[in-house]
Amino acid sequence: MPDSAGLKYLSLKFCEKCLIHHKNAASKSKSMHQSQHHNIFALEASASAGCTQCSIFYSQLPDAEILKLRNQTPTPVAEMCGPTLYQQPNLWHQLDMSYIYLTYRKANDYDTVGKIAFVESVQAINEYKHRINSNTNCDASWYISHYWLKKCVENHRPCSKRTKLHRLPTRLLDLGRSGILTDIRLCESANLSQDIKYFTLSHCWGTLKFLMLLKGNIKAFQKSIPIQELSKTFQDSIVVTKRLGFRYLWIDSLCIIQDDDEDWQKESALMSMVYGLSTLNLTAAGAQDGSEGLFFQRSPSLVKRLEFSVPPDTKKSDDEVFQGVDLHLYDRCITWSPIAARGWTFQEQYLAPRSLHFGKSQLFWQCKHGYACETFPDGLPAELNPLEQSRFAYHREGILGKISNQQNHLRRNHSIRSLRQTGFLKEWHEVVHQYSKRKLTYGKDKLLAISGVARHLHEKFGHEYVAGLWKPELEWQLMWSVNSFAGLRSVLYRAPSWSWASVDGEIILGSDDDDIIWQTCLEILDTCIFPVATDPFGQLRDGHLQVRGRKMTYGKHMGRNGLTLIMGERSVEIECEVKMDAYFEALSTFYCLLVYDGTPMLSGRWLRGLILQACDSRPGYFSRRGMFKISPGNSEGFKSTIGAPVVDSIRTDFGKFDGVDEFQNDQFIITLV
């Protein structure tokens, strides 16, 4: 490859447009905005011809945007421009400021759809980097899969920890002793050595009908399961397991009796163990359903690294090698993949000590030690490593152990804020937040599909779990909210109204206002949940909270920016933030229950509470319908309504009178259902 202003390209191909672009960048051109291709067709042609940079940018364009751009009238050069280099002084040496953007004009503005960052080069594995071809089922993929697994098993101690109560799943698929793919069979693990190792599979079920374990075929499965009758994803997972040198595999639909509710309830309660004690979880990240499998055709140019050798500033220094990194590489292959939208797969990936993700363009590795992919086989650069940005303590080496030690120390010193101080609730906050963004085919699985994570945390820390929340500091967790205008309340019962699991939508759990000193205005007297079966982490048929709080304020109108509350015979407008659990749910009357009274350093008092609705014909019983936040400027107006007289027509809704608090406010005991 010829040099461009001293740039040396390492085994890569670039179009003339990109070469001119690089030449101007390397010569520190004053131009801040340089057009590249005239339109989408020119960019497509360059990518098809093998230009590495154009291929990366083209892969970053969403399909919907490509269709829009194809349907546009051909535009002049300035209408679609990119890549565009935003320069900083001494560009190639200020790595955190070195980016190339793909932009195009959208209406009267520019839209950025792609971004490449330049980072210090990391040497690739020599035996591997020249083997990449046009399918993920290739020698390079097999080589790197063996490499990652062997390296992790032998060197990553946190990934290989086993609990004292190690046990196998109830059933496993026996793939046979030899490397030859023959008929497999279902076996009962009670008849196996308890020291055997097994793989698991995470996949999207989709709408495809496929062979699964039923009460009517379990005996036949124990004799033989014809491989040719399985879905392509299942067949590929068998191939991978055998090629990596293992004999046993666990697949949900082949190891749990799908038409037996009792077996389903029993086995779903074991998910923490099934995935947590597996050797490796295979993830069909790129497949919409079982027909697509684990392997895909791909462009090798999207896997090879965009590398430059840049001349030094002085003659004494050696050339510096930099790599172009697609900043959305992990997101495009994993975070935005079909499987990442499925609710059940969240706990599968969270609990597994290691996962091998089969994306559409390349393979990714994930373990407690870090992430890697075929482009960066020895670890992702910090710019796109999920561990650098993740708030999941579980996926950072040793963090949960530190939390546990901190909690033991705080417990000995009787700290009442131990969970928030050690980060336990922040971890659960992020678990719920990420999980709630996913979809479930059956809403009744809302708690069941995350029960493995809850059980794992309970076993590690010992806290009592109640309907998706934790008993210590439960008042703080009751202040969850739906972070969108798309919250929907489940028609069928699956959790109490005070649990986030009763609604669908992206959940924000608790408060992030760490600079505010919060005083709890609510006391939880009793919690009670009733599981459908016997698993307290799984499906529920009922549950309630009995609480003691100040007298509630009665209201008759609400909007996103305020409430109309009743003071005796007159009404008062209170400006505040209102977040309803179900966006389209309108209430003609409601109650406001104060939960927290906060005092920051300077700006006065903050108030937070729940919006409740009285249950018909059940005095003292209420269901949650939303939450409110009141800023310091409006707090006194709200608090004045708490002491206002209540008209007789609504007095019967209140629960049992329980005296007054230290501020002479009436207190009542009510039940939240």
QUISUL-V912517 format. One record per backbone hydrogen bond with DSSP energy under -0.5 kcal/mol. CO is the residue of the C=O (numbers start at 1). NH is the residue of the N-H. Records with the same first field share a line. If there is no record, write none. Layout:
CO->NH / NH
This chain:
4->7
7->4
8->309
9->11
13->52
15->19
16->20
17->21
18->22
19->23
20->24
21->25
22->26
23->27
24->29
25->28
39->43
40->44
41->45
42->46
43->47
44->48
45->49
46->51
47->50
51->55
52->56
53->57
54->58
55->59
56->60
57->60 / 61
58->61
62->66
63->67
64->68
65->69
66->70
67->71
69->72
76->79 / 80
77->80
79->105
81->103
82->37
84->86 / 101
85->87
88->91
90->93 / 94
91->94
93->95
94->97
95->98
97->99
98->118
99->86
100->116
101->83 / 84 / 103
102->113 / 114
103->81
104->111
106->109
109->106
111->104 / 113
114->102
115->327
116->100
117->119 / 325
119->323
124->126
125->128 / 129
128->131
131->140
134->298
136->138
138->142
139->143
140->144
141->145
142->146
143->147
144->148
145->149
146->150
147->151
148->152
149->153
150->154
151->155
152->156
155->157
156->159 / 160
157->160
158->161
163->166
170->189
172->174 / 187
173->175 / 249
174->185
180->182
184->225
185->174
187->172
188->191
189->192
193->196
197->248
198->279 / 280
199->250
200->282
202->284
203->205
205->208 / 290
213->258
214->217 / 218
217->221
218->222
219->223
220->223 / 224
221->186
225->184
226->229
227->230
229->211
231->235
232->236
233->237
234->238
235->239
236->240
237->241
238->242
239->243
240->244
241->246
242->245
247->175
248->199
249->173 / 251
250->201
251->254 / 255
252->255 / 256
253->213
256->258
257->260
260->264
261->265
262->266
263->267
264->268
265->269
267->270
268->271
270->273 / 274
271->275 / 276
272->276
273->277
275->278 / 353
280->200 / 282
281->356
282->202 / 284
283->285 / 358
284->287
285->338 / 339
289->292 / 293
290->232 / 233
296->136
298->300
299->302
300->303 / 304
305->307
306->324
307->10
308->310 / 322
309->8
310->320
314->317
320->310 / 322
321->121
322->308
323->119 / 325
324->306 / 326
325->117 / 327
326->329
328->332
329->333
330->334 / 335
331->336
334->337
337->340
338->341
339->342
341->439
343->346 / 347
344->348
345->349
346->350
347->351
348->352
353->368
354->281
355->357 / 366
356->283
357->359 / 364
358->286
362->359
363->374
364->357
365->372
366->355
367->370
368->397
370->367
371->380
372->365
374->377
376->373 / 379
381->384 / 385
384->386
385->388 / 389
386->389 / 390
391->393
392->395
393->396
396->399
398->402
399->403
400->404
401->405
402->406
403->407
404->408
405->409
406->410
407->411
408->412
409->413
410->415
411->414
415->418
417->421
418->422
419->423 / 424 / 425
423->427
424->428
425->429
426->430
427->431
428->432
429->433
430->434
431->435
432->436
433->437
434->437
435->438
436->505
439->343
441->443
442->445
443->446
445->449
447->450
448->451
449->347
450->454
451->455
452->456
453->457
454->458
455->459
456->460
457->461
458->462
464->471
466->469
469->466
471->474
473->477
474->478
476->479
477->480
481->483 / 508
482->484
487->583
488->504
494->540
495->494
496->499
499->502
500->503
502->490
504->488
506->483
507->509
508->481 / 510
512->514
513->516
516->518
517->599
518->520
519->597
521->550
523->525 / 548
526->546
528->544
530->541 / 542
534->536
535->538
539->532
542->530
544->528
545->547 / 672
546->525 / 526
547->549 / 670
548->523
549->668
553->592
554->566
555->590
557->564
559->562
560->578
561->576
562->559
563->565 / 574
564->556 / 557
565->572
566->568
567->570
570->567
572->565 / 574
573->575
574->563
576->578
577->629
578->580
579->627
581->583
582->585
584->586
590->555
591->593 / 612
592->553 / 594
593->610
595->521 / 522
596->598 / 608
597->519
598->606
599->517
604->600
606->598
607->630
608->595 / 596
609->628
610->593 / 612
611->625 / 626
612->591
613->623
615->618
618->621
620->671
621->615
622->673
623->613
625->581 / 582
626->611
627->579
628->609
629->577
630->607
631->634 / 635
632->635 / 636
634->638
635->639
636->640
637->641
638->641 / 642
639->642 / 643
641->644
645->568
647->650 / 651
648->652
650->653 / 654
651->654
653->620
656->669
659->667
661->664
665->661
666->551
667->658
668->549 / 670
669->656
670->547
671->622 / 673
672->545
673->497
